[in-house]
Amino acid sequence: EYQLDEVCGAATDDTTAAAMLAWRPADDLAARCAARMAPPLPSSITVSVPGVPAAPAAAVDLPLPYTGNGPFVFISYKRGDEAKFAPILRQMIALGINIWYDKGIPGGSEWDATLEERITNCQFVLLFVSESAVNSKYVRREVKFADALNKPILSIILEDTRLSGGMNMLLTQYQMINRGAPDFERQLRDAAAFLTRMADQASG
């Protein structure tokens, strides 16, 4: 009775066994196999140096949300776009318009309930439109809820964006202005004044 290694050894002759043991893939095949088996590279690499603290992410200087009892505008946006719209918020405050956004939610508050109350009681919603904002389910919820309440919506386009997920049908019925327009400041001033006037008339 033969052992397993003896059976395997008898399955081929010495010449064939030597050829099999000496086989190696061609360079092109080896490179393709290595590429497929290698883990994907991260989109960004952070190198840490011992003893040197990591540089903090640059903070965006946003104005504080309004906390009074007067009329205000609800700001709908996607996190990550703050640097693009921070100057616009400052322009609105300079025009005498109170703004509120989610940084004004007190700690421990129920997030959804606070957003619902703020949208319900705002004069109008100011939406900052970007690709990431349009694809955010939270931004879409805020805008659709405002529309259901017949709240006016003013959209400011921050970048070239394809309106998807029902946003094209929803937003095109409202005024949209482009941040890159030569007369953007005038358009913002006129639109804000018009919507504020409408809100005052509706509440009066």
C-alpha positions as CSV (number, residue, x, y, z in Angstrom):
1,E,0.0,0.0,0.0
2,Y,1.5,3.3,-1.2
3,Q,1.7,6.5,0.9
4,L,0.1,9.7,-0.4
5,D,3.4,11.3,-1.4
6,E,4.4,8.2,-3.2
7,V,1.2,8.2,-5.2
8,C,1.6,11.9,-6.1
9,G,5.3,11.3,-7.0
10,A,4.3,8.5,-9.3
11,A,1.7,10.6,-11.1
12,T,4.4,12.3,-13.2
13,D,7.9,11.7,-14.3
14,D,11.0,13.6,-13.1
15,T,11.2,15.8,-16.2
16,T,7.6,17.1,-15.9
17,A,7.9,17.6,-12.2
18,A,11.0,19.7,-12.6
19,A,9.3,21.8,-15.3
20,M,6.3,22.4,-13.0
21,L,8.5,23.4,-10.1
22,A,10.5,25.8,-12.2
23,W,7.5,27.5,-13.7
24,R,6.9,31.2,-13.1
25,P,4.3,33.6,-14.6
26,A,5.3,36.0,-17.3
27,D,6.1,39.5,-16.1
28,D,2.9,41.0,-17.5
29,L,0.7,38.3,-15.9
30,A,2.5,38.7,-12.5
31,A,2.0,42.4,-12.6
32,R,-1.7,42.1,-13.3
33,C,-2.2,39.5,-10.6
34,A,-0.4,41.7,-8.1
35,A,-2.5,44.8,-9.0
36,R,-5.7,42.8,-8.5
37,M,-4.7,41.4,-5.2
38,A,-3.2,44.6,-3.8
39,P,-5.5,46.6,-1.3
40,P,-6.9,49.9,-2.8
41,L,-4.9,53.0,-2.1
42,P,-6.6,55.6,0.1
43,S,-7.8,58.7,-1.7
44,S,-5.7,60.8,0.5
45,I,-2.7,59.9,2.7
46,T,-1.9,61.6,6.0
47,V,1.7,61.3,7.2
48,S,2.2,61.8,10.9
49,V,5.6,62.8,12.2
50,P,6.4,61.8,15.8
51,G,6.5,64.8,18.1
52,V,4.8,67.1,15.6
53,P,1.0,67.6,16.2
54,A,-1.3,67.2,13.2
55,A,-2.5,70.4,11.6
56,P,-6.2,71.0,12.4
57,A,-8.6,71.4,9.6
58,A,-9.1,75.0,8.7
59,A,-12.2,76.4,10.5
60,V,-14.7,78.4,8.6
61,D,-15.7,81.7,10.2
62,L,-19.5,81.5,10.1
63,P,-21.7,84.1,11.8
64,L,-23.6,83.0,14.8
65,P,-27.2,81.8,14.2
66,Y,-30.0,84.2,15.3
67,T,-31.4,83.4,18.8
68,G,-34.0,86.1,19.3
69,N,-37.8,86.1,18.8
70,G,-37.9,88.2,15.7
71,P,-38.3,87.0,12.1
72,F,-35.5,84.9,10.6
73,V,-34.5,83.0,7.5
74,F,-33.8,79.2,7.7
75,I,-30.5,78.2,6.0
76,S,-30.5,74.7,4.4
77,Y,-27.0,73.5,3.3
78,K,-24.7,70.5,3.1
79,R,-21.8,70.3,5.6
80,G,-18.5,70.9,3.7
81,D,-19.9,73.9,1.7
82,E,-19.5,76.4,4.5
83,A,-16.5,78.1,3.0
84,K,-18.5,78.8,-0.2
85,F,-21.5,80.4,1.5
86,A,-20.0,82.1,4.7
87,P,-19.5,85.4,2.9
88,I,-23.1,85.3,1.7
89,L,-24.4,84.9,5.2
90,R,-22.4,87.9,6.3
91,Q,-23.9,89.9,3.4
92,M,-27.4,88.9,4.5
93,I,-26.7,90.0,8.1
94,A,-25.4,93.3,6.8
95,L,-28.8,93.7,5.0
96,G,-30.5,93.4,8.4
97,I,-31.7,89.8,7.8
98,N,-31.6,87.3,10.7
99,I,-30.3,83.9,9.8
100,W,-30.7,80.6,11.5
101,Y,-29.0,77.3,10.7
102,D,-28.4,74.0,12.6
103,K,-25.5,75.3,14.6
104,G,-28.1,77.0,16.7
105,I,-29.6,73.7,18.0
106,P,-28.9,73.5,21.7
107,G,-27.2,70.5,23.1
108,G,-29.6,67.7,24.2
109,S,-32.4,69.0,21.9
110,E,-34.3,66.6,19.6
111,W,-32.7,67.4,16.2
112,D,-35.7,66.7,13.9
113,A,-38.2,68.4,16.2
114,T,-36.1,71.6,16.3
115,L,-35.6,71.7,12.5
116,E,-39.3,71.2,12.0
117,E,-40.1,74.1,14.4
118,R,-37.6,76.4,12.8
119,I,-38.8,75.7,9.2
120,T,-42.4,76.1,10.3
121,N,-41.7,79.5,11.8
122,C,-39.2,81.0,9.4
123,Q,-39.9,83.7,6.8
124,F,-38.4,81.7,4.0
125,V,-35.8,79.0,3.3
126,L,-32.5,79.9,1.8
127,L,-31.0,76.8,0.1
128,F,-27.3,76.7,-0.9
129,V,-27.3,74.5,-4.0
130,S,-24.3,72.2,-4.6
131,E,-23.9,68.7,-6.0
132,S,-23.4,67.4,-2.4
133,A,-26.4,69.3,-1.1
134,V,-28.7,68.0,-3.8
135,N,-27.6,64.5,-3.0
136,S,-28.1,64.9,0.7
137,K,-31.3,63.2,2.0
138,Y,-31.4,65.7,4.9
139,V,-31.3,68.7,2.7
140,R,-34.0,67.3,0.5
141,R,-36.2,66.6,3.5
142,E,-35.8,70.2,4.7
143,V,-36.7,71.6,1.3
144,K,-39.6,69.3,0.7
145,F,-41.0,70.0,4.2
146,A,-40.7,73.8,3.5
147,D,-42.5,73.4,0.2
148,A,-45.3,71.4,1.8
149,L,-45.8,74.3,4.2
150,N,-45.8,76.8,1.3
151,K,-42.7,78.5,2.6
152,P,-40.9,80.5,-0.1
153,I,-37.5,79.0,-1.1
154,L,-34.7,81.0,-2.4
155,S,-31.9,78.9,-4.0
156,I,-28.3,80.2,-4.4
157,I,-26.3,78.1,-6.8
158,L,-22.8,77.6,-5.4
159,E,-21.5,75.5,-8.3
160,D,-22.6,73.7,-11.5
161,T,-25.1,71.2,-10.2
162,R,-27.4,68.6,-11.8
163,L,-30.7,68.8,-10.0
164,S,-31.8,65.3,-9.3
165,G,-33.9,63.3,-6.8
166,G,-37.0,65.4,-7.6
167,M,-35.2,68.7,-6.8
168,N,-35.4,69.9,-10.4
169,M,-39.2,69.8,-10.3
170,L,-39.3,71.3,-6.9
171,L,-36.8,74.1,-7.1
172,T,-37.6,75.5,-10.6
173,Q,-40.9,77.0,-9.4
174,Y,-38.9,79.2,-7.0
175,Q,-36.3,81.9,-7.6
176,M,-32.7,80.8,-8.1
177,I,-29.7,83.1,-8.3
178,N,-26.1,82.2,-9.2
179,R,-23.3,83.1,-6.8
180,G,-21.1,83.7,-9.9
181,A,-23.4,86.3,-11.5
182,P,-21.9,89.8,-11.9
183,D,-24.8,91.4,-10.1
184,F,-25.2,88.7,-7.5
185,E,-25.2,91.2,-4.6
186,R,-28.0,93.2,-6.1
187,Q,-30.0,90.0,-6.9
188,L,-29.6,88.8,-3.3
189,R,-30.7,92.1,-1.9
190,D,-33.7,92.3,-4.1
191,A,-34.8,88.7,-3.6
192,A,-34.4,88.9,0.2
193,A,-36.3,92.1,0.4
194,F,-39.1,90.7,-1.8
195,L,-39.5,87.5,0.2
196,T,-39.3,89.3,3.5
197,R,-42.1,91.6,2.3
198,M,-44.2,88.6,1.2
199,A,-43.7,86.9,4.6
200,D,-44.7,90.1,6.5
201,Q,-47.8,90.4,4.4
202,A,-48.7,86.8,5.0
203,S,-48.3,87.1,8.7
204,G,-50.1,90.4,8.8
